[in-house]
């Protein structure tokens, strides 16, 4: 199957396996309830077995709950990635219907932002950052996987210590019956804690490997889509930058030329206005001369003295 085609949701299949394993384990527990009651509940001289087995069970349940949450999240991530791939195949907006808080949604938004800023896209750095962020989500399951088997060893050591104390009591002759009971209790506790640790480690280890496989598969699909589709689409090439700068320079030159043309037109307009103003002044002088001549003719016609015409 190609990584650029919608794939099946692996996380759901693994969750189904977890449910099946849980049902089988519960059925075995009911079927052999008498045996488990004898091993874990009855004939317990001390509470050491309950404490260690309880610690193992609590640690196992906490780790499994964390794995369930991770599988649910990865299932959501796989659905978003499948929708993203379908949008690409249909030539739609890749982010249509894809939540921005998903891995592929965040990657697409990051590439779009870098493209808008004309920044270089370092795919290796993005992949390493994403891998480191997702690997940190597995810290608690990794801790549980490493500690489970050690809890069985711890239970065995503590139980053997109880058995040795019982053997010491038997040798000293202080209480042979009590010492023998401690030896049996210690061996029984060692058996129960070791069995609990091994079974829980096997189950948890299997699903821990599966969550790592799911994460690896999801990361490979995300990086494949990024490398083959998103990065070529949003990567800012040096040639494109040079072309953009060339276009900007040409635009600036064109604006400068238009500004020169406008300045020349403005200068011509000023000259025309100045000519018009000079012509208006000449016309006004000519008009004054005509008025003076009319006044002189009126004085002459009415035989007025020079001073009388002004009154």
C-alpha positions in Angstrom: 0.0 0.0 0.0 1.3 3.4 -0.9 1.9 5.9 1.8 0.1 8.5 -0.3 -3.2 6.6 -0.3 -5.7 6.3 2.6 -4.8 3.4 4.8 -6.7 1.4 7.4 -6.7 2.7 11.0 -4.2 0.4 12.7 -4.9 1.8 16.2 -8.4 0.6 16.1 -7.3 -3.0 15.3 -4.8 -2.9 18.2 -7.5 -1.6 20.6 -9.7 -4.5 19.4 -6.8 -6.9 20.3 -6.6 -5.3 23.7 -10.3 -5.9 24.3 -9.9 -9.5 23.2 -6.9 -10.1 25.5 -8.8 -8.5 28.4 -11.8 -10.7 27.8 -9.6 -13.8 27.6 -7.8 -12.8 30.8 -11.0 -12.2 32.6 -12.4 -15.6 31.4 -9.2 -17.4 32.6 -9.5 -15.6 36.0 -13.1 -16.8 36.4 -12.3 -20.3 35.2 -9.3 -20.7 37.6 -10.6 -18.5 40.4 -10.0 -21.2 43.1 -6.4 -21.5 42.1 -5.8 -17.8 42.0 -7.6 -17.4 45.3 -5.3 -20.0 46.9 -2.1 -18.4 45.4 -3.0 -14.7 46.0 -5.5 -14.5 48.9 -5.5 -17.5 51.2 -2.8 -18.7 53.5 -0.9 -15.4 53.6 1.1 -14.9 56.8 2.2 -11.4 55.8 0.9 -8.7 53.5 4.1 -8.6 51.5 2.5 -10.6 48.6 -0.6 -8.4 48.5 1.6 -5.3 48.5 4.0 -6.4 45.8 1.3 -8.0 43.6 -1.0 -4.9 44.1 1.9 -2.6 43.1 2.5 -4.7 39.9 -1.3 -4.7 39.0 -1.6 -1.0 39.7 1.5 -0.2 37.6 0.2 -2.5 34.8 -3.3 -0.9 34.8 -1.9 2.6 34.7 0.4 1.7 31.8 -2.4 0.1 29.9 -4.6 3.1 30.4 -1.9 5.3 29.0 -1.5 3.0 26.0 -5.3 3.1 25.4 -5.2 6.9 25.4 -2.2 6.9 23.0 -4.0 4.4 20.6 -7.1 6.6 20.7 -5.1 9.7 19.8 -3.1 7.9 17.1 -6.4 6.7 15.7 -7.6 10.3 15.5 -4.3 11.2 13.8 -4.6 8.5 11.3 -8.2 9.6 10.4 -7.0 13.2 9.9 -4.1 12.0 7.8 -6.4 9.9 5.6 -8.7 12.9 5.1 -5.7 15.1 4.3 -4.6 12.6 1.6 -8.1 12.3 0.1 -8.2 16.1 -0.1 -4.9 16.1 -2.0 -6.2 13.4 -4.4 -9.3 15.4 -5.1 -7.4 18.7 -5.6 -9.2 20.3 -2.7 -7.9 22.4 0.1 -5.7 19.9 2.0 -6.7 21.3 5.4 -10.4 21.0 4.7 -12.0 19.0 7.5 -8.6 18.4 9.2 -8.3 19.7 12.8 -5.4 22.1 13.3 -4.3 20.4 16.5 -3.5 17.2 14.7 0.0 16.3 13.5 -0.6 16.7 9.8 -2.7 19.9 10.4 0.1 21.4 12.5 2.7 20.5 9.9 0.6 22.0 7.1 0.1 25.2 9.0 3.8 25.4 9.8 4.7 25.1 6.1 2.1 27.6 5.1 3.5 30.1 7.7 7.1 29.6 6.5 6.1 30.0 2.9 4.3 33.3 3.7 7.4 34.5 5.5 9.6 33.5 2.5 11.7 31.4 4.9 13.6 28.3 3.9 12.0 25.0 4.9 14.3 22.6 6.7 12.4 19.3 6.5 14.9 17.4 8.5 14.6 19.8 11.5 10.8 19.6 11.3 10.9 15.8 11.3 13.4 15.6 14.2 11.3 18.0 16.2 8.1 16.1 15.6 9.8 12.7 16.5 11.2 14.1 19.7 7.9 15.6 20.7 6.0 12.3 20.1 8.7 10.2 21.7 8.3 12.1 24.9 4.7 10.9 25.0 6.0 7.4 25.5 8.1 8.1 28.6 5.6 6.6 31.1 4.9 3.5 29.1 8.6 3.0 28.6 9.1 3.3 32.4 6.4 0.8 33.0 7.8 -1.6 30.5 11.2 -1.4 32.1 10.0 -1.7 35.7 7.4 -4.4 35.5 9.9 -7.3 35.2 12.0 -5.7 38.0 9.0 -5.7 40.3 8.8 -9.5 39.9 12.5 -9.7 40.8 11.9 -7.5 43.8 9.0 -9.7 44.9 11.2 -12.8 44.5 14.0 -11.3 46.6 11.7 -10.2 49.4 9.9 -13.5 49.4 13.1 -15.5 49.5 14.2 -13.3 52.4 11.0 -14.3 54.3 11.7 -18.0 53.4 15.2 -17.6 54.8 13.9 -16.1 58.0 11.6 -19.1 58.3 14.5 -21.5 57.7 16.5 -19.7 60.3 13.7 -20.2 62.8 13.6 -23.9 62.0 17.3 -24.3 62.4 17.3 -22.4 65.7 14.5 -24.6 66.9 12.5 -21.7 68.2 9.4 -22.5 66.3 9.6 -25.3 63.7 6.0 -25.0 62.7 6.1 -21.3 62.4 9.4 -21.4 60.5 8.1 -24.0 58.1 5.0 -21.8 57.5 7.2 -18.8 56.7 9.3 -20.9 54.3 6.1 -22.0 52.5 4.7 -18.5 52.6 7.9 -17.1 51.2 8.1 -19.6 48.3 4.4 -19.0 47.5 4.8 -15.3 47.5 7.9 -15.6 45.3 5.9 -17.7 42.9 2.9 -15.4 42.8 4.9 -12.2 42.4 7.1 -13.7 39.7 4.1 -15.1 37.8 2.2 -11.8 38.1 5.2 -9.8 36.8 5.9 -12.2 33.9 2.3 -12.3 32.7 1.8 -8.5 33.0 5.2 -7.9 31.4 4.4 -10.1 28.4 1.0 -8.5 27.8 2.2 -4.9 28.4 5.4 -5.5 26.4 3.4 -6.7 23.3 1.2 -3.6 23.3 4.1 -1.3 24.0 5.8 -2.6 20.9 2.6 -2.1 19.0 2.3 1.5 20.1 5.9 2.1 18.9 5.0 0.4 15.6 1.9 2.6 15.2 3.9 5.8 16.0 6.6 4.8 13.5 4.0 4.1 10.8 2.2 7.3 11.5 5.5 9.3 11.4 6.6 7.7 8.2 3.3 8.6 6.5 3.4 12.2 7.7 7.0 12.7 6.6 6.3 11.0 3.3 3.4 13.3 2.6 5.5 16.3 3.7 8.5 15.4 1.6 6.7 14.5 -1.6 3.8 16.9 -1.6 3.9 19.7 0.9 7.6 20.7 0.9 7.7 21.0 -3.0 4.5 23.0 -2.9 5.6 25.5 -0.2 9.4 25.5 -0.5 10.7 28.9 -1.4 13.4 28.4 -4.1 16.3 30.8 -4.6 15.3 31.3 -8.2 11.8 32.3 -7.1 13.3 34.8 -4.6 15.5 36.3 -7.4 12.5 36.6 -9.7 10.5 38.3 -6.9 13.3 40.8 -6.3 13.6 41.4 -10.1 9.9 42.0 -10.3 10.1 44.5 -7.4 13.0 46.3 -9.0 11.2 46.6 -12.3 8.1 47.8 -10.5 10.1 50.5 -8.7 11.7 51.6 -12.0 8.3 51.8 -13.6 7.0 53.9 -10.7 10.0 56.2 -10.9 9.4 56.7 -14.6 5.8 57.5 -14.1 6.8 60.0 -11.3 9.2 61.7 -13.8 6.5 61.9 -16.4 4.1 63.4 -13.8 6.8 65.9 -12.7 7.3 66.9 -16.3 3.6 67.4 -16.8 3.5 69.5 -13.7 6.3 71.6 -14.9 4.6 72.2 -18.2 1.4 73.0 -16.4 3.2 75.6 -14.3 4.7 77.2 -17.4 1.3 77.3 -19.1 -0.2 78.9 -16.0 2.6 81.5 -15.9 2.1 82.3 -19.6 -1.7 82.7 -19.0 -1.0 85.0 -16.1 1.4 87.1 -18.2 -1.2 87.3 -21.0 -3.9 88.3 -18.4 -1.6 91.1 -17.1 -1.0 92.3 -20.7 -4.7 92.3 -21.3 -5.4 94.2 -18.1 -2.8 96.8 -19.1 -4.4 97.1 -22.5 -7.8 97.5 -20.9 -6.5 100.2 -18.6 -5.2 102.1 -21.6 -8.5 101.8 -23.3 -10.3 103.1 -20.3 -7.9 106.1 -20.1 -8.5 106.8 -23.8 -12.3 106.6 -23.3 -12.1 109.1 -20.4 -10.0 111.4 -22.5 -12.5 111.3 -25.3 -15.4 112.0 -22.9 -13.6 115.0 -21.4 -13.0 116.3 -24.9 -16.6 115.6 -26.0 -18.2 117.3 -23.0 -15.5 119.9 -22.9 -14.8 119.1 -19.3 -11.7 120.3 -17.6 -9.2 117.7 -16.5 -10.1 118.0 -12.9 -13.8 118.1 -13.4 -14.0 114.7 -14.9 -12.7 113.1 -11.7 -15.4 114.7 -9.6 
